[in-house]
């Protein structure tokens, strides 16, 4: 079993661990809240697009590319 006594350093080490744990928990909560918000926004945009009759697939995904990047290879220019 590990020795968790740390007698002379305990006043510094345990609060540092506690602060680190709180920061990590805060970051996880922040990411979860942001993900939930993004999903709700995406659902709203999908509903809006469906109401307007717009396709749900990007034009580039079905092979109808347009714009300045059309016809270019993702690796580099054609030779």
C-alpha positions as CSV (number, residue, x, y, z in Angstrom):
1,X,0.0,0.0,0.0
2,X,1.4,3.4,-0.9
3,X,2.6,5.7,1.9
4,X,0.4,8.9,1.7
5,X,1.7,10.5,4.8
6,X,4.0,13.2,3.3
7,X,4.2,14.8,6.8
8,X,6.4,17.9,6.1
9,X,4.8,18.5,2.6
10,X,1.2,17.5,3.1
11,X,0.1,21.1,3.6
12,X,1.3,21.9,0.1
13,X,0.8,18.6,-1.8
14,X,-2.9,17.8,-0.9
15,X,-4.3,21.3,-1.7
16,X,-2.4,21.1,-5.0
17,X,-4.0,17.8,-5.8
18,X,-7.4,19.1,-4.8
19,X,-7.0,22.2,-6.9
20,X,-5.9,20.1,-9.9
21,X,-8.9,17.8,-9.5
22,X,-11.3,20.7,-9.3
23,X,-9.8,22.3,-12.4
24,X,-10.1,19.0,-14.3
25,X,-13.7,18.5,-13.2
26,X,-14.5,22.1,-14.2
27,X,-13.0,21.5,-17.6
28,X,-15.0,18.3,-18.1
29,X,-18.2,20.1,-17.1
30,X,-17.5,23.0,-19.4
31,X,-16.9,20.6,-22.3
32,X,-20.1,18.7,-21.6
33,X,-22.2,21.9,-21.4
34,X,-20.7,23.2,-24.6
35,X,-21.3,19.9,-26.4
36,X,-24.9,19.9,-25.3
37,X,-25.3,23.5,-26.5
38,X,-23.7,22.7,-29.9
39,X,-26.0,19.7,-30.3
40,X,-29.0,21.8,-29.6
41,X,-27.8,24.4,-32.1
42,X,-27.2,21.8,-34.7
43,X,-30.7,20.3,-34.2
44,X,-32.2,23.8,-34.6
45,X,-30.2,24.4,-37.8
46,X,-31.3,21.0,-39.2
47,X,-34.9,21.7,-38.4
48,X,-34.5,25.1,-40.2
49,X,-32.9,23.5,-43.2
50,X,-35.6,20.8,-43.3
51,X,-38.3,23.5,-43.2
52,X,-36.7,25.3,-46.2
53,X,-36.4,22.0,-48.1
54,X,-32.6,22.2,-48.3
55,X,-30.6,19.0,-48.7
56,X,-28.9,17.5,-45.7
57,X,-25.8,16.4,-47.6
58,X,-23.0,18.8,-48.5
59,X,-22.6,19.2,-52.3
60,X,-19.0,18.1,-52.1
61,X,-20.0,14.9,-50.5
62,X,-22.1,13.9,-53.5
63,X,-19.5,14.9,-56.1
64,X,-20.9,18.3,-57.2
65,X,-18.1,20.5,-56.2
66,X,-18.2,24.2,-57.0
67,X,-16.0,27.1,-56.1
68,X,-12.2,27.8,-56.3
69,X,-11.2,24.5,-54.8
70,X,-13.3,22.4,-57.4
71,X,-11.1,20.0,-59.3
72,X,-8.1,20.3,-57.1
73,X,-6.6,17.4,-55.3
74,X,-6.6,17.5,-51.5
75,X,-2.8,16.8,-51.7
76,X,-1.8,19.5,-54.1
77,X,-2.2,20.9,-57.6
78,X,-2.7,18.7,-60.6
79,X,0.5,18.1,-62.7
